[in-house]
């Protein structure tokens, strides 16, 4: 069995009477990157939120097993899970910033949630984090409300919050959605530099192929394909090899070369 920081086993999630995820299983290796690619409505964000039990629907039912560092998150008391959120697992959502608080204050709050440091020290740490994720003029950006930031700055700010406490796992939910090619490249570069395992969800199959050691295709709550990165001696760049299952026509994977 591989050394995994996160392992999902037969995860099934229902929102009311609708089954959004149906018995999906995968693992994220320590220091590895796994991408879940799929169209809108496939269940990618529900998967990201369910890992930390953050689905905000009263009728949500989650079954199966979610292990983080060997501990089952589904049976863990809420107080213990709060300690893991942010410190063990950092979650970056595309629209996670609160519109009524300045960016640096939101990053500083994330730092103080897990470290007993003062307000000024936390703000200094926040500015350092904003600079580290690639925000230009971090002091100026940190002093603005989200409405006064560019879309790229908001996405990088969400990633700064998720990375604020040095998590073992970063969950990045659709971090490049809506960004142009140049801004997407900035986010992609950051994801390649983080010093932790990454679970990426995206509608961009090409991004998943470039970033991931393992790519999963999610369709209507089912994993329909798994592709693993391989490095052949005669090839300068890694490629993705289909491990399972069926052939797709068109869609996210339609243009990718398959290997026997």
N, C-alpha and C positions, 0 to 999 in steps of 0.2 A: 504494500500500500504506500502511495506517495506521501511525502511530508506536506500536508495541506494546512493552511491557516484557516480556510473555510471549506466546509463540506456540506452540501445539501443532499438529502436522501428522500426521494419520493415526496417532494414538497408539493402540496396541493393547497391552493388558496381560492376560496369562494367569497365573493362579495354579494351577500344576499343569496339568491338562488343561482347566480351566475358563477360558474367555475372559470376563473381567470388563468390559473396555472394548474396543470394536471400532471401530477407525479413526475416532476422534473428532478433530475439528479445531476450534480456536477461538483467539482472541487476546484479551489483556487490554490495553487502551490505557493509556498512561502517564497516571496520575492518574484513571483510570476505574474503574468497579466492574462486574464481571461476576458473576452469580449462576448456580450450577448447582442446579436444583431437581429433586427426584425422591423417590420413596418409598424406604423402607429397602431396602437390597440392590441399588439401582440402579447403584452403582459410584462414588458421589460421593466417599467417603473414600479409595477406592483411587486415584482420580484425584489427589486432594490429596497423598497420600503418594508417588505415583509421580513427581510433578514433581521432588521432591528425592531420589528413589531411596531411600525409606525403608520400602518394603514389606518386612516381616520374614518373608517366606516364601522358603525356599531355592530352591524351584522356580519362582520368579517369572520371567516372560519379558516384557520391555518392548521394543516395536518402534515405529518412527516417529521423530519428531523433537520435542524440547522445547527451544525457544530462549528464553533469558533474557538480555535486553540484548544480543542478537545472538550469544550463545554456546550451543552445543548441550550441554545438561546430561547427555544420555545417553552422550556420548562423552568427557566431562570426567573427568580423573583424580579419584579420591576425595579427595585432599588439597585440590585446588582447589575441589571441591564443598563441602567443610567450611567454607571461607571464605565461601561464598555463603549457606549455611544460617545463618540468624539475622541476618546483616548485610545481604545482598542480598535475601533472601526470609525473612520471618518466618512461622512456621507455628504456629497456635493450634489445638490439638486439645481436644476436650471433657473428656478425662480425662488430661491430660498431666502434671499435677503429681505429683511423687514424694511418697508418703505419709510418708516418714521424715525430710523436711527442711522447715524453716520456709519460709513463702512468700517472705519478703524475701530469704532466703539463696538461694533458687532464682532469683529475679530478678537478684540480684547476680552469681550465677555466670554467667548469660547475658550480662551486661554485661562481665564480666572475660574471657569467652571471646574477645572481639574488641577489647578496649581494655586497655592495660597500666596499670591503676590499682589502688590498694591496696584492701584489704578494707573499710575504713571508708568510703572514698569510693564504692566500689561499693554498699555498703549504703545510703548516703545517696541515691544515684541511684535505688536500688530503691524506697525510700520515696516519692520524688518521682514515680516511674512509677506506683506503686499509687494515689497520690492523683490523678494525671492521668487514669487510666482510670475513675475514679469510685468507688473503694473508700472507704467511710466509715471514719474513724479508721484511717488506713493504718499508723500505728505499731503499733497493737494487732493489726490483722489480719496485718501482716507478721511478727509474732512468733509466730503460731500455725501449727500443722501443718495440712495440708489437711483432715484429719478434723474439725478444730474450726472450719472455715469454712463459710459458707453456700454453696449451689450457685452463686449469683450471684457471690460473692467468688472462688470457684474459677475460674469462667469468665473473670471480669475479670483474675484473676491470670495465667491462660494467655495472655490478650491482652497483658498487660503484658510478659511474657517475649518474646512474638513481636515486640513493638514496641520492645524495649529498645535496639536498635542502629540505629534509624531506617532500616528496610528500604525498598527501592524498591517491594516488593510484599508485601502481607499476605495470607496464605491462612488464612481463618477457616472451619474445618470444623465445621458444625452448632453455632454458638456459642450459639444460643438453645434448643437441644433440652432439654426437661424443665423449662424456666423458665415461671413464670406470666406473665401479660400485662404486669404492671408491671416485672418484672425483664427481660423480653424487650425492653421499650421502652428500658431503660437500655443494653443491649448495642447495640441498633439506633442509638441516639443516638451512642454511641462510634464505631461504624463510619462514621457520617456525618461525623465530625470528623477522622479520621486523614488525615495528609498524605502519602498514598502510594496506589498502585493497590491494589485489593482484589479477590481472588477468594473469593467466598462460596459455601459449599455448605450447603444447607438442605432440610428437608422442608416448610418453610412457604412456600407459593407467594405469599402476601400479603406476607411479609417481603421476598422476592426482588423483588416488583413495586415495593415502596416504595424499596428500596435501590439497585437495579441500573440501569445504563445499558444493559446487555444481559443478557437472561435466557435460559438454555438449559435445556431439559427433557431429563432423562436417564432413559431407560427400558431396563432390562436391558442396560446397556452401550452403548446407542446414543443419540445426540442426535436427538430426534424433533421438536423445535420450537425456534425461535429468535425472541425478541421484542426489539425495539429501542425504547428510549425516544425519544419525539418530543415536541416542544413546538410546539403550534399557536398562532397569534396570538390566537384567540378562546377558548382554553382556559387557565384560570389554573394548572392543574396538568399536568405531563407525563403522557402515557399510554404504554402499551406497544403497539407495532405488530408484528403477526406478519410475519416476513420469509419463513419457510418453516415448516412443511411441511404435515403433515396435521392434520385436525380431530380433537380428542379429545372424548370424551363423559365428562363429569364429571371427577373427579380434580383435580389441582392447578390446572389452567387452566380448568376447566369454567365458572366464573362470570365470567370476564374478558370485557370488551367488546372486540370485534375491530374493526379499522379497515380500510377498503378503500384 
